Amino acid sequence: VEMMERQFDHLVRLVDDLLDVGRIRAGKIVLQRRPVRLVDAVTRGIESTRASIAQHGLELETHLGGDDVVVDGDLE
């Protein structure tokens, strides 16, 4: 049952992401693209999932390099 719940949660997130892509392509969501430091994007992603990681008894260790890689993106 726990495995099915995890798989269901993954499926829901995947469908949500696909719906977001559809909204972006349809022009319903406008990305505010600008230069973004990759380390900032990764850090935000980690912070947004930290509670879920801890809830599952997991630990995430990262080693973000000193390279200042910049990508074209939207942090929101």
C-alpha positions as CSV (number, residue, x, y, z in Angstrom):
1,V,0.0,0.0,0.0
2,E,2.8,2.4,0.8
3,M,4.5,1.7,-2.5
4,M,1.2,2.3,-4.3
5,E,0.8,5.6,-2.5
6,R,4.3,6.7,-3.4
7,Q,3.8,5.8,-7.0
8,F,0.4,7.6,-7.0
9,D,2.1,10.7,-5.6
10,H,4.8,10.5,-8.4
11,L,2.1,10.2,-11.0
12,V,0.2,13.2,-9.7
13,R,3.3,15.3,-9.7
14,L,4.1,14.2,-13.3
15,V,0.6,15.0,-14.5
16,D,0.8,18.5,-12.8
17,D,4.1,19.1,-14.5
18,L,2.7,18.1,-17.9
19,L,-0.3,20.4,-17.3
20,D,2.1,23.2,-16.5
21,V,3.9,22.6,-19.8
22,G,0.6,22.7,-21.6
23,R,-0.3,26.0,-19.9
24,I,3.1,27.5,-20.9
25,R,2.7,26.3,-24.5
26,A,-0.8,27.8,-24.6
27,G,0.4,31.1,-23.3
28,K,-1.6,30.9,-20.1
29,I,1.6,31.1,-18.1
30,V,4.3,33.5,-19.1
31,L,7.8,32.7,-18.0
32,Q,9.8,35.7,-16.7
33,R,13.1,34.5,-18.3
34,R,16.3,36.1,-17.1
35,P,19.9,35.0,-16.3
36,V,19.8,32.8,-13.3
37,R,22.7,31.3,-11.4
38,L,22.3,27.5,-11.6
39,V,23.4,27.1,-8.0
40,D,20.4,29.3,-7.0
41,A,17.9,27.2,-9.0
42,V,19.3,24.0,-7.5
43,T,19.2,25.4,-4.0
44,R,15.6,26.5,-4.4
45,G,14.7,23.0,-5.7
46,I,16.4,21.4,-2.7
47,E,14.7,23.7,-0.2
48,S,11.3,23.1,-1.7
49,T,11.7,19.3,-1.2
50,R,13.6,19.3,2.1
51,A,10.5,18.6,4.2
52,S,9.5,15.7,2.0
53,I,13.1,14.3,2.1
54,A,13.1,14.5,5.9
55,Q,9.6,13.0,6.2
56,H,10.9,9.9,4.4
57,G,13.9,9.6,6.7
58,L,16.3,10.5,4.0
59,E,19.2,12.8,4.0
60,L,20.4,14.8,1.0
61,E,24.0,15.9,0.7
62,T,25.0,18.3,-2.0
63,H,28.3,19.6,-3.2
64,L,27.7,22.6,-5.4
65,G,30.9,23.6,-7.2
66,G,32.4,27.0,-7.3
67,D,31.6,27.4,-11.0
68,D,29.3,30.3,-11.5
69,V,27.1,28.8,-14.3
70,V,24.3,31.0,-15.5
71,V,21.3,29.8,-17.4
72,D,18.3,31.4,-18.9
73,G,15.4,30.7,-16.6
74,D,12.5,31.7,-14.3
75,L,13.0,31.1,-10.6
76,E,9.4,31.7,-9.8
